[in-house]
Amino acid sequence: MAGSVLDEEAEKLMDYDYLLEKLYKKVPPKSGTSEYRIPEPQIIRIGSQTVIRNFREIAQALKRDPKLVARYLQKELATAASYEEESGQLILNVKVSRKVVNQFLQLFMKTYVRCPTCGSIDTKLLRQERAYMLKCEACGAEQPVKPI
């Protein structure tokens, strides 16, 4: 009797589908791999300047420091900018449309937020000496990224 129970267990361990099902029960589901949306930029144009009113909320949705995201936009738009911490607004010294700002924010998310291995947004941007590394909290992958 005891031998047949052991034979059944050994047979289960040889069954691929059984083992795969057992593994899927233990592995937690991926988070953040579905389509992730950042808030639509609320833009006001004042003369030759563009103000992004909800910039702090955008940076929080990206899980990045607003000053880092502001520096990225400055570099990509080739303009000066100032981030007001009290109001959470970013003032760009150039006229730019909502569509262009949104495209650069999507590119920022693809390069500096989303894990290229598993697609998760649960990442951290680490600076190691002169290089930036994107470390995924979900799968553990590390990827070097362009400096900002």
N, C-alpha and C positions, 0 to 999 in steps of 0.2 A: 504494500500500500504506500509506504513512504517513498519507495523507488519510483512509483508512477507519478507522484506529485512533483518530484525532482525532475523527471523527464518532461513533464508539462512546462515547468519553469524554463528548462533548457531550450525547449522548442520555441517558447515565446521569445527568448533572447535571440534566437536565430531568425525570427520573423521581422523583416524590414519595416513593414507597415506598422506593426505594433510598437516598435522602437521609435519610429518617427512620430507617431501619435503621442507617445509618452514624452518625447522631447518637446513637442509643441505645447504641451500642457505646462511644462516647467519654464519655458522661455516667455518673458513678458512681451506683450505686443509693442511694436515700435511706436514712439510718440513723435508727433511733428512731421511726419513724412507726407501727409496729405497737403493739398494746396493751402499754403499759408498766405494770408493777405495782410498787408500793412495798411494803416489808415491812409485815406486819400489826402494828399497835402492840401491844406487850406492856404491859398496864395492870395496876397494882396500886392498890387504894384503901386508904388509911390514914386513918381518921377522915374528915375533910372534905376531904382532899387526894387528888389523883390523880397517880400516878407513871407516866410513860412510860419504861420501862426501856431500850428499844432506840431512843431518840430520835436518838442520833448516827448510827446506821445508816440511819434514815429520812431524815435530812438529807443524808447522803452519797448515798443513792439519788436524791434530788431534785437533787443537785449544787448545793446551796445551803448557806450558812453556818448552823450550828445556831442561832446567836443570832438570825438573821433569821427563821427558821422559828418559833422560840420567841416572838419579838415578834408575829408574825402570829397565832399561836394565842392569845396574851394578849389581843390586840385583839378577835379574833372571839368569844372566850369571855367577854370583859369581866371578867377576873380577873388577879390577880398570879401570877407564875410565876418560877421560878429554874432556870437551866440549870447542872448540875454538869459541868464539863469533864472531870474525872478519871474519873467513872463513865459519862458520856454520857447521863445521865438528865435528864428534865425533870419538875419538880415543879410541878403546877398547884394553886392554892389553891381548888379547887372540885371537887365530885363530877361526873364526866362519864363517859359510857359509851364503850366502844371504837368503837361505831358512829358516834357524833357526832365523835370525834377523827378517825376515818377519813374521814368526809365533809368535814371542814374541810381535811384533808391533800389530798384529791382536788381540792377547789376551789382550794387553793394551787397545785397542779400545773397545773391548767387555766389559772389566771390568770398565774402568775409563772414557770412552767417551760416548758410546751408552746407552740411557735410557732403562732400563730393562722393563719398563711399556709400552711405546709406540714405542720404537725403534728409536727415533729421535737422531741425533747427536748434536742438539742444547742444550748442557748441560754445566754446570759449575761445577768445582771441588772446593768445599769449605772445609776449615779446621776449625773445631769447637773443640777447646781445643785439645785433642789428636786424635780425630776421623776425618776421611774424609767423606764428604757427597757429593753425586752426585745429583745435582739439575737440573731438566729438565726445560728448558725455554718454551718448547712446551706444556707440559701437567701439569707442576707444581709438579710432583712427586719428592720426596726426598728419596734417598736410601743410607744407609751407605755402604762404601767400605773399603777394607783392606788398612791399611796404607802403604805408599810407603817408 
